[in-house]
Amino acid sequence: MPRIETLAVHAGRDDFAELGVHAPPIDLSTTYPVSDLDVGTESFDALVGGAASARNPIYARLHNPTVGRVEQALAALEGTEACVAYGSGMAALTAVLMDARSRGGHVLVVRPLYGTSDHLLASGLCGLEAEFVDAGEIAARRRADTALVIIETPANPTLDLVDIRAVVAAAGDVPVLVDSTFATPVLQQPARLGASYVLHSATKFLGGHGDVIAGVVCCSEERARPLRTVRAATGALLHPLGAYLLHRGLPTLALRVERVQANAIVLANRLSEHAAVARVHFPGLGTVRNAHLVGAQMAGPGSLMAMELRGGYAAAAAVMAKVRLMTPAVSLGSVDTLVQHPAGLTHRVVDPEARLASGIGPGMLRLSVGIEQVEDLWADLAQALDGVALSAAA
Ligand SMILES: *Cc1c(COP(=O)(O)O)cnc(C)c1O
């Protein structure tokens, strides 16, 4: 089996030789001719029933070959049989929740999570009762109608790590979903540790260039079938142009992850020595929950960090206003560096008490480090931090 750096370049391209092409063809057809009705009927049944492909694609809500290729590529990278792509990470999570709803009404969730995932679960929009627990409480809180356990590691935005193997053991026969967006398959492959579903906001590192919104779930073929049925029924599709861009980003994934991680290690060390910074949450500094999993569950510390500024909200706002090279914006995992304020932006939709309990305070900024030259990044951060207050205004 080729290693991940090689798979990232070659996976999902198996039919190129036969097609006589070197780049993925973009198929924009919405419908496909059905000249043999027997084949059409059989294909329709297969696709609505959750098959990955059929002799006739019938209609683009049921199957698209450009999307199918990037799904194959991501299944290869995560070491799963299948992958199902959606129009966003949230659409991907929604599909898993809709399927879980058919198996039971209760889900166990470990906080913190991406803000909108927390909001989707807490709001009960998908008809599920979400119970928020510590990872250590899962075995005790499991019920007969528990349909899913949900964790995110590294977690957004505190970078706390969750022990995937321990959660899988505690969950017993309840499937575990791991949101692995922050880790990428280069650093962590949750399915190999027993997770049933690996979720990515492919908008982030997988796409990698800030120009495509997409989400994927990697899992067994058996679990993928109902997820495809949900996609066909709800229409939460990834457009073939988006699938092309996502596939276009993959060959550089391992290179990008190595570079941004190396940059992040330098910045995290310097930030933790800076007078304006009270604390840096970074798995590589040992300052997050379960940091011992770096080097084991996760091959490296990754490239996301959160810093708590001594000057609180005012200092955080000043840094967002003063950065010149970095972009003050939500999202992450792009080639360029982004800095954002979780309490004011991404995690605004989380219950304020739960937000504070997760350690997301007014002085916290989250940094997603890009591939720029690290000294240029440090110069920008240093000038933005220069002169910010060293204590919060009373
Ligand atoms: C961005 C993100 C999501 C949501 O994905 P979208 O593509 O924005 O819908 C889910 N989980 C994590 C960890 C994220 O960073």
The ligand as an ORCA input file, in Angstrom:
! r2SCAN-3c Opt
* xyz 0 1
  C     -15.666     24.333      9.569
  C     -15.911     23.167     10.426
  C     -17.107     22.446     10.342
  C     -18.238     22.851      9.430
  O     -17.880     22.711      8.084
  P     -18.476     23.625      6.886
  O     -17.749     23.111      5.710
  O     -18.171     25.057      7.240
  O     -19.946     23.381      6.859
  C     -17.244     21.321     11.144
  N     -16.270     20.932     11.995
  C     -15.115     21.619     12.114
  C     -14.076     21.144     13.071
  C     -14.892     22.759     11.341
  O     -13.743     23.432     11.462
*
